[in-house]
Amino acid sequence: MQKISLFLKHKQHSSVFIAYICVGILFGIVSVFLPIISIFFGMGWFIFAILLLILCFWKKTTAFLAVAIIAGILIGIGRAYPEYQQAGYYHSLVGHKVTIAGKINEDVTLGKRGDKQVKITNVVIDNKKLPGVVWISTDSHLGLKRSFQITASGAVGKGFGNYSASIFRAEIISAEDPHTDKAREVRDGFSENIQAAITNPEASLGIGYLVGQKSSLPESLQEQLKIVGLTHVVVASGYNLTILVRFTRRIFAKISKYLAAVSGGLMIAGFMLVTGFSPSMSRAGLVAGLSLAAWYYGRKIHPLILLPFAAAVTVLINPSFMWGDLGWYLSFAAFGGVMLLAPLLQNYFFGPKKPGTLRQILGETISAQIVTMPIIAISFGTFALFALPANILVLPFVPLAMLLVFIAGIATIINPLVGTVFGYPAYFVLHYMTYVVDWFAQIPNASLKISFSVYYLIIFYVALIALAAYMQIKTKHNFRNDNIIE
């Protein structure tokens, strides 16, 4: 009993309380679907949560960690419940034809039948402003792009994932480019330079690596990438951003630590502006930014604190991320694999010595694949049988491909003929990648249809956590010495 009492009175670091508060916020946001939750919403409960937070950071003992979770739950409910209520308005519109206006917040994608698929925010229906994101598909021949203001009409369908509603085969009444998205315009212009220097489909693949733009990818290549489990490196992802930040930090750190931090920060901001603020990029930018700041100030952040903090911040900005956004879940699962499982595997099999670049990439790739595999299986009912070997053969060359594609684009700006010359090295690297993808995709049953239930998902993650705990006990790995940008 005395040991328990001493344990409860033990002082905890402020960062531990922040992590517990963030976990509480996540529970609070996902709990708004419970009918009884409405009684915990209101200004009084929010003030009570603030008082609990003050008490936690005043005492800072283990006993108050439970209080921190309760405070976080109340904050999460307070943030998410109003949006959950307003989202109910969409349900009353299902089956009715409406005129909807909004802003395209991500790059336009192409469906299997060639239709354009857009996601709009700042939604206005019948002069009523609504929260959330609406998914729209259309056969319009208009050149729709990110940040366009559009007006469309069509029958409202039920939402799915984190989308509040959907409209299939909508008619686009008007589409206007306000020219406020300068980053997109710069990106599109640079993409044209790349396509002038490198032939397709290699050029489109290089553009996908460099700026996360996959709309120009041939449909056949997109399908092959899905079959072999490589779509994640073509879209804007934390992996691409991590490569860029690591590259700039290692170059400028030799000159000045301050210059390395500033250049890395500019790289994060620029990449997010160019690719857009999708759930995965919001998470990647936040984690990379915090990791860069920790490196600059000589601080150490445990992944079990960094990940809940990043998750809580993103869902406080947009609670719908946690209500079914597959990209958000895959993003955090992949980063969990990179930041938690990969170091344990490296330490367990190769010892505490820091891995080289190739072994680090391979370890992170394998770990991310392992952790995200059940989510992909339960969401799509498919399993890319050769995802692991395909990733191992392709991912180590992604940094080189990004660098060569960037050089080719810059050279084209100087002179188109010079750009063509510099485009050859990039083409050869990218052609090797397309060859690997095509070779694996042609293998019979490269993508298997499987039935994967929530029950199996829980068993898988429980077993994975147990395995990680075993490796942690054996290696006594210190996660505080790890940093994602190093």
C-alpha positions as CSV (number, residue, x, y, z in Angstrom):
1,M,0.0,0.0,0.0
2,Q,2.9,2.3,0.8
3,K,4.5,1.7,-2.6
4,I,1.2,2.6,-4.3
5,S,0.9,5.8,-2.3
6,L,4.5,6.8,-3.2
7,F,3.8,6.0,-6.8
8,L,0.7,8.2,-6.9
9,K,2.6,11.0,-5.3
10,H,5.5,10.7,-7.7
11,K,6.1,13.9,-9.7
12,Q,5.7,13.7,-13.5
13,H,7.1,15.9,-16.2
14,S,4.8,18.5,-17.8
15,S,5.1,16.7,-21.2
16,V,3.6,13.5,-19.7
17,F,0.5,15.5,-18.7
18,I,0.3,17.0,-22.2
19,A,0.3,13.5,-23.7
20,Y,-2.5,12.3,-21.4
21,I,-4.5,15.5,-22.1
22,C,-4.1,14.8,-25.8
23,V,-5.2,11.2,-25.4
24,G,-8.3,12.5,-23.6
25,I,-9.0,14.9,-26.4
26,L,-9.0,12.0,-28.9
27,F,-11.4,10.0,-26.7
28,G,-13.6,13.1,-26.4
29,I,-13.9,13.8,-30.1
30,V,-14.7,10.2,-31.0
31,S,-17.3,9.9,-28.1
32,V,-19.6,12.6,-29.5
33,F,-21.6,9.8,-31.3
34,L,-22.8,8.5,-27.9
35,P,-26.3,10.0,-27.0
36,I,-25.4,10.7,-23.4
37,I,-22.4,12.9,-24.4
38,S,-24.7,15.9,-25.0
39,I,-25.0,16.5,-21.2
40,F,-21.2,17.1,-21.0
41,F,-21.3,19.9,-23.6
42,G,-21.5,23.6,-22.6
43,M,-19.5,26.5,-21.4
44,G,-19.7,25.3,-17.8
45,W,-18.0,22.0,-18.6
46,F,-15.3,23.8,-20.6
47,I,-14.5,26.1,-17.7
48,F,-14.4,23.0,-15.4
49,A,-11.9,21.4,-17.8
50,I,-9.7,24.4,-17.7
51,L,-9.8,24.3,-13.9
52,L,-8.8,20.6,-14.0
53,L,-5.9,21.5,-16.2
54,I,-4.7,24.1,-13.8
55,L,-4.9,21.6,-11.0
56,C,-2.9,19.0,-13.0
57,F,0.0,21.3,-13.8
58,W,0.0,22.6,-10.2
59,K,0.2,19.2,-8.6
60,K,2.0,17.2,-11.4
61,T,1.7,13.9,-9.6
62,T,0.9,10.5,-11.0
63,A,-2.5,10.6,-9.3
64,F,-3.6,13.5,-11.5
65,L,-2.9,11.8,-14.8
66,A,-6.4,10.5,-14.7
67,V,-7.7,14.0,-14.1
68,A,-5.7,15.1,-17.2
69,I,-7.5,12.5,-19.3
70,I,-10.9,13.7,-18.0
71,A,-10.0,17.3,-18.8
72,G,-9.0,16.3,-22.3
73,I,-12.2,14.4,-22.9
74,L,-14.3,17.5,-21.9
75,I,-12.2,19.7,-24.3
76,G,-12.6,17.2,-27.1
77,I,-16.4,17.1,-26.6
78,G,-16.6,20.9,-26.5
79,R,-14.7,21.2,-29.8
80,A,-16.4,18.3,-31.7
81,Y,-20.0,18.4,-30.5
82,P,-21.1,21.6,-32.3
83,E,-19.8,20.3,-35.6
84,Y,-21.4,17.0,-35.0
85,Q,-24.8,18.7,-34.4
86,Q,-24.5,20.9,-37.5
87,A,-23.4,17.9,-39.6
88,G,-26.9,16.5,-38.9
89,Y,-28.3,19.2,-41.3
90,Y,-26.8,17.2,-44.2
91,H,-28.9,14.2,-43.3
92,S,-32.1,16.2,-43.9
93,L,-30.8,17.0,-47.4
94,V,-30.1,13.4,-48.6
95,G,-32.1,12.7,-51.7
96,H,-32.8,16.3,-52.5
97,K,-31.3,18.3,-55.3
98,V,-29.5,21.3,-54.1
99,T,-27.2,24.1,-55.3
100,I,-23.9,24.0,-53.4
101,A,-21.0,26.4,-53.4
102,G,-17.5,26.0,-51.9
103,K,-13.8,25.9,-52.3
104,I,-11.8,22.9,-53.7
105,N,-9.4,22.2,-50.9
106,E,-7.3,19.4,-52.4
107,D,-6.0,18.4,-55.8
108,V,-8.6,17.0,-58.2
109,T,-8.4,13.2,-58.6
110,L,-9.8,11.0,-61.4
111,G,-12.2,8.2,-60.9
112,K,-12.1,4.8,-62.6
113,R,-14.6,6.0,-65.2
114,G,-12.7,9.2,-65.9
115,D,-14.9,11.4,-63.7
116,K,-13.3,14.3,-61.7
117,Q,-13.5,14.0,-58.0
118,V,-13.2,17.0,-55.8
119,K,-13.5,17.8,-52.1
120,I,-15.0,21.2,-51.1
121,T,-14.9,23.2,-47.9
122,N,-16.4,26.5,-46.9
123,V,-19.7,24.9,-47.9
124,V,-22.8,27.0,-48.6
125,I,-26.1,25.4,-49.3
126,D,-29.3,27.5,-49.7
127,N,-27.4,30.5,-48.3
128,K,-26.5,28.5,-45.2
129,K,-22.8,28.1,-44.3
130,L,-22.1,24.6,-43.2
131,P,-19.0,22.9,-41.6
132,G,-17.4,19.8,-42.9
133,V,-16.2,18.5,-46.3
134,V,-18.4,17.5,-49.2
135,W,-17.2,15.0,-51.8
136,I,-18.3,15.7,-55.4
137,S,-17.8,13.8,-58.7
138,T,-18.5,15.4,-62.0
139,D,-18.1,14.7,-65.8
140,S,-17.5,18.4,-66.4
141,H,-14.8,19.3,-68.9
142,L,-13.8,22.4,-67.0
143,G,-10.2,22.5,-65.9
144,L,-10.9,22.3,-62.1
145,K,-8.0,22.8,-59.8
146,R,-7.2,23.2,-56.1
147,S,-8.5,26.4,-54.5
148,F,-11.1,27.0,-57.3
149,Q,-14.4,28.4,-56.1
150,I,-17.2,26.3,-57.6
151,T,-20.9,26.3,-57.7
152,A,-22.6,22.9,-58.5
153,S,-26.0,21.2,-58.4
154,G,-27.0,17.7,-57.8
155,A,-28.7,15.2,-55.5
156,V,-27.2,15.0,-52.1
157,G,-26.1,11.5,-51.0
158,K,-24.9,10.2,-47.7
159,G,-21.5,11.0,-46.5
160,F,-18.7,8.4,-46.1
161,G,-15.4,8.5,-44.3
162,N,-14.9,12.0,-43.0
163,Y,-17.1,13.5,-45.7
164,S,-20.4,15.1,-44.4
165,A,-22.2,14.4,-47.7
166,S,-21.6,13.4,-51.3
167,I,-22.9,14.4,-54.7
168,F,-22.4,12.0,-57.6
169,R,-22.4,13.3,-61.2
170,A,-22.9,16.9,-60.2
171,E,-23.3,19.6,-62.8
172,I,-20.7,22.3,-62.4
173,I,-22.5,25.6,-62.8
174,S,-19.5,27.9,-62.4
175,A,-15.8,27.5,-61.6
176,E,-13.6,30.5,-60.8
177,D,-9.9,30.7,-59.9
178,P,-9.4,33.5,-57.4
179,H,-5.6,33.3,-58.0
180,T,-5.0,33.2,-54.2
181,D,-3.1,29.9,-54.3
182,K,0.2,31.1,-55.7
183,A,2.0,27.9,-54.4
184,R,-0.2,25.7,-56.6
185,E,0.4,28.0,-59.6
186,V,4.2,27.8,-59.1
187,R,4.0,24.0,-58.6
188,D,1.9,23.6,-61.8
189,G,4.4,25.7,-63.8
190,F,7.3,23.7,-62.5
191,S,5.5,20.5,-63.3
192,E,5.2,21.6,-66.9
193,N,9.0,22.2,-67.0
194,I,9.6,18.6,-65.7
195,Q,7.3,17.2,-68.4
196,A,9.2,19.1,-71.0
197,A,12.5,17.5,-69.8
198,I,11.3,13.9,-69.1
199,T,8.9,11.8,-71.0
200,N,5.8,10.2,-69.5
201,P,4.9,8.2,-67.5
202,E,8.3,8.7,-65.8
203,A,7.7,12.5,-65.7
204,S,4.4,12.1,-63.9
205,L,5.9,9.7,-61.4
206,G,8.7,12.2,-60.7
207,I,6.2,15.0,-60.2
208,G,4.3,12.8,-57.8
209,Y,7.5,12.1,-55.8
210,L,8.5,15.7,-55.7
211,V,5.3,17.6,-55.1
212,G,2.7,14.9,-54.4
213,Q,0.7,15.6,-57.6
214,K,-0.7,12.4,-58.9
215,S,-3.5,13.7,-61.1
216,S,-1.3,13.5,-64.2
217,L,-0.4,9.9,-63.6
218,P,-1.7,7.5,-66.3
219,E,-4.6,5.4,-65.0
220,S,-2.8,2.2,-65.8
221,L,0.2,3.2,-63.7
222,Q,-2.1,4.3,-60.8
223,E,-3.7,0.9,-60.8
224,Q,-0.3,-0.8,-60.9
225,L,0.9,1.3,-57.9
226,K,-2.2,0.2,-56.0
227,I,-1.6,-3.5,-56.8
228,V,2.0,-3.4,-55.5
229,G,1.3,-1.1,-52.5
230,L,3.3,1.9,-53.7
231,T,0.7,4.6,-53.9
232,H,1.8,6.1,-50.6
233,V,5.1,7.5,-52.1
234,V,3.4,9.1,-55.1
235,V,0.9,11.2,-53.1
236,A,2.1,13.9,-50.8
237,S,3.3,12.1,-47.7
238,G,5.3,12.4,-44.5
239,Y,7.9,10.2,-46.2
240,N,8.6,12.7,-49.0
241,L,8.6,15.6,-46.5
242,T,11.0,13.8,-44.2
243,I,13.4,13.2,-47.1
244,L,13.5,16.9,-47.9
245,V,13.9,18.0,-44.3
246,R,16.7,15.5,-43.6
247,F,18.4,16.5,-46.8
248,T,18.4,20.3,-46.1
249,R,19.3,19.8,-42.4
250,R,22.3,17.6,-43.2
251,I,23.6,20.0,-45.8
252,F,23.2,23.3,-43.9
253,A,24.1,21.8,-40.5
254,K,27.7,21.7,-41.7
255,I,27.5,25.5,-42.1
256,S,25.3,26.6,-39.3
257,K,22.7,25.0,-37.0
258,Y,20.6,28.1,-37.2
259,L,20.7,28.0,-41.0
260,A,19.8,24.3,-41.0
261,A,16.8,24.9,-38.8
262,V,15.6,27.9,-40.8
263,S,16.0,26.1,-44.1
264,G,14.3,23.0,-42.8
265,G,11.4,25.1,-41.5
266,L,11.1,26.9,-44.9
267,M,11.1,23.4,-46.6
268,I,8.2,22.2,-44.4
269,A,6.2,25.4,-45.0
270,G,6.9,25.4,-48.7
271,F,6.1,21.7,-49.2
272,M,2.8,22.0,-47.3
273,L,1.8,25.1,-49.3
274,V,2.6,23.3,-52.6
275,T,0.9,20.0,-51.7
276,G,-2.0,21.3,-49.7
277,F,-3.2,20.8,-46.1
278,S,-4.5,17.2,-46.3
279,P,-4.8,15.2,-43.1
280,S,-1.6,13.3,-43.8
281,M,0.3,16.5,-44.7
282,S,-1.0,18.3,-41.6
283,R,0.3,15.6,-39.4
284,A,3.6,15.3,-41.3
285,G,4.2,19.0,-41.2
286,L,3.5,19.2,-37.5
287,V,5.6,16.3,-36.5
288,A,8.5,17.4,-38.7
289,G,8.3,20.9,-37.4
290,L,8.3,19.9,-33.8
291,S,11.1,17.4,-34.4
292,L,13.2,20.1,-36.1
293,A,12.6,22.6,-33.2
294,A,13.6,19.9,-30.7
295,W,16.8,19.2,-32.6
296,Y,17.6,22.9,-32.8
297,Y,17.1,23.6,-29.1
298,G,18.7,20.3,-28.0
299,R,15.5,18.9,-26.6
300,K,14.3,15.4,-26.7
301,I,10.6,14.4,-27.3
302,H,9.4,10.8,-26.7
303,P,7.3,9.5,-29.7
304,L,4.6,8.5,-27.3
305,I,4.2,12.2,-26.4
306,L,4.8,13.6,-29.9
307,L,2.3,11.4,-31.7
308,P,-0.7,12.0,-29.4
309,F,0.1,15.8,-29.4
310,A,0.2,15.9,-33.2
311,A,-3.0,13.8,-33.4
312,A,-4.9,16.0,-30.9
313,V,-3.8,19.3,-32.7
314,T,-5.0,18.0,-36.1
315,V,-8.4,16.9,-34.8
316,L,-8.9,20.0,-32.8
317,I,-8.5,21.9,-36.1
318,N,-10.8,19.4,-37.9
319,P,-12.6,16.8,-35.8
320,S,-13.9,15.0,-38.9
321,F,-10.4,13.6,-39.4
322,M,-11.0,11.2,-36.6
323,W,-14.6,10.3,-37.7
324,G,-13.4,8.2,-40.7
325,D,-10.6,9.8,-42.6
326,L,-8.6,6.9,-43.8
327,G,-5.6,9.0,-44.8
328,W,-5.4,10.4,-41.2
329,Y,-5.4,6.9,-39.7
330,L,-2.9,5.5,-42.2
331,S,-0.7,8.6,-41.7
332,F,-0.5,8.2,-37.9
333,A,-0.1,4.4,-38.2
334,A,2.8,4.7,-40.6
335,F,4.5,7.3,-38.4
336,G,3.9,5.1,-35.4
337,G,5.8,2.4,-37.2
338,V,8.6,4.7,-38.2
339,M,9.0,6.3,-34.8
340,L,8.4,3.3,-32.5
341,L,8.7,0.0,-34.3
342,A,11.6,0.8,-36.6
343,P,14.1,1.8,-33.9
344,L,13.2,-1.3,-31.9
345,L,13.8,-3.6,-34.8
346,Q,17.1,-1.8,-35.7
347,N,18.3,-2.1,-32.1
348,Y,17.1,-5.7,-31.6
349,F,18.7,-7.1,-34.7
350,F,21.7,-4.8,-35.3
351,G,22.4,-3.3,-31.9
352,P,22.3,0.3,-30.6
353,K,24.6,1.7,-33.3
354,K,22.8,4.3,-35.5
355,P,21.9,2.7,-38.8
356,G,23.2,4.0,-42.2
357,T,20.9,5.7,-44.7
358,L,20.0,2.5,-46.6
359,R,19.3,0.4,-43.5
360,Q,17.3,3.3,-42.0
361,I,15.1,3.6,-45.1
362,L,14.6,-0.2,-45.3
363,G,13.8,-0.4,-41.6
364,E,11.3,2.4,-41.7
365,T,9.7,1.0,-44.8
366,I,9.2,-2.4,-43.3
367,S,7.9,-1.0,-40.0
368,A,5.4,1.3,-41.8
369,Q,4.2,-1.5,-43.9
370,I,3.6,-3.8,-40.9
371,V,1.7,-1.2,-38.9
372,T,-0.6,0.0,-41.7
373,M,-1.3,-3.5,-43.2
374,P,-4.4,-4.3,-41.1
375,I,-5.9,-0.8,-41.7
376,I,-5.5,-1.2,-45.5
377,A,-6.8,-4.8,-45.4
378,I,-10.0,-3.9,-43.4
379,S,-10.6,-0.8,-45.5
380,F,-10.1,-2.2,-49.0
381,G,-10.4,-5.9,-48.5
382,T,-7.2,-6.4,-50.4
383,F,-3.6,-7.3,-49.6
384,A,-0.7,-6.3,-51.8
385,L,1.3,-9.6,-51.6
386,F,4.5,-8.1,-52.9
387,A,4.3,-4.7,-51.2
388,L,7.3,-5.3,-49.0
389,P,9.8,-6.3,-51.8
390,A,8.5,-3.7,-54.1
391,N,9.0,-1.0,-51.4
392,I,12.5,-2.3,-50.7
393,L,13.4,-2.1,-54.3
394,V,11.9,1.3,-55.0
395,L,12.0,3.5,-51.8
396,P,15.9,3.7,-51.4
397,F,16.0,5.4,-54.8
398,V,13.2,8.0,-54.1
399,P,15.5,10.6,-52.6
400,L,17.8,10.3,-55.7
401,A,14.8,10.5,-58.0
402,M,13.5,13.6,-56.2
403,L,16.9,15.4,-56.5
404,L,17.3,14.5,-60.2
405,V,13.8,15.6,-61.1
406,F,14.3,18.9,-59.3
407,I,17.5,19.5,-61.1
408,A,15.9,18.7,-64.5
409,G,13.0,21.2,-63.7
410,I,15.5,23.9,-62.8
411,A,17.6,23.3,-65.9
412,T,14.5,23.5,-68.1
413,I,13.8,27.0,-66.7
414,I,17.4,28.0,-67.7
415,N,17.2,26.4,-71.2
416,P,14.8,23.7,-72.5
417,L,17.7,21.9,-74.3
418,V,19.8,21.9,-71.1
419,G,16.7,20.6,-69.3
420,T,16.4,17.7,-71.7
421,V,20.1,16.7,-71.1
422,F,19.7,16.9,-67.3
423,G,16.4,15.0,-67.7
424,Y,18.1,11.8,-68.8
425,P,19.5,10.7,-65.4
426,A,16.1,11.3,-63.8
427,Y,14.4,9.4,-66.6
428,F,16.7,6.3,-66.1
429,V,16.1,6.2,-62.3
430,L,12.3,6.7,-62.8
431,H,12.2,4.1,-65.6
432,Y,13.8,1.6,-63.3
433,M,11.0,2.3,-60.8
434,T,8.2,1.9,-63.4
435,Y,9.8,-1.3,-64.6
436,V,9.8,-2.7,-61.0
437,V,6.2,-1.7,-60.5
438,D,5.1,-3.2,-63.8
439,W,7.0,-6.4,-63.2
440,F,5.4,-7.0,-59.8
441,A,2.0,-5.9,-61.0
442,Q,2.1,-8.6,-63.8
443,I,2.5,-11.4,-61.3
444,P,-0.7,-13.4,-60.9
445,N,-2.6,-12.7,-57.6
446,A,-0.3,-9.8,-56.8
447,S,-3.2,-8.2,-55.0
448,L,-5.3,-10.7,-53.0
449,K,-8.9,-10.1,-51.8
450,I,-9.1,-10.9,-48.1
451,S,-11.7,-10.7,-45.4
452,F,-10.3,-8.9,-42.4
453,S,-12.6,-8.0,-39.5
454,V,-12.2,-5.6,-36.6
455,Y,-11.6,-8.7,-34.4
456,Y,-8.5,-9.7,-36.4
457,L,-7.3,-6.1,-36.4
458,I,-7.5,-5.9,-32.6
459,I,-5.6,-9.2,-32.3
460,F,-2.9,-8.1,-34.7
461,Y,-2.3,-4.8,-32.8
462,V,-2.3,-6.5,-29.4
463,A,0.3,-9.0,-30.7
464,L,2.3,-6.2,-32.2
465,I,2.3,-4.2,-29.0
466,A,3.3,-7.3,-27.1
467,L,6.2,-7.9,-29.5
468,A,7.3,-4.2,-29.2
469,A,7.2,-4.4,-25.4
470,Y,9.4,-7.6,-25.6
471,M,12.0,-5.9,-27.8
472,Q,11.9,-2.8,-25.6
473,I,12.7,-5.0,-22.5
474,K,15.4,-6.8,-24.3
475,T,17.1,-3.7,-25.9
476,K,16.2,-1.0,-23.3
477,H,16.1,1.3,-26.3
478,N,15.9,5.0,-25.4
479,F,13.4,6.6,-27.7
480,R,14.3,10.1,-26.5
481,N,17.5,9.9,-28.5
482,D,15.6,9.4,-31.7
483,N,14.6,12.2,-34.0
484,I,12.6,11.7,-37.2
485,I,14.6,14.3,-39.1
486,E,18.1,12.9,-38.3
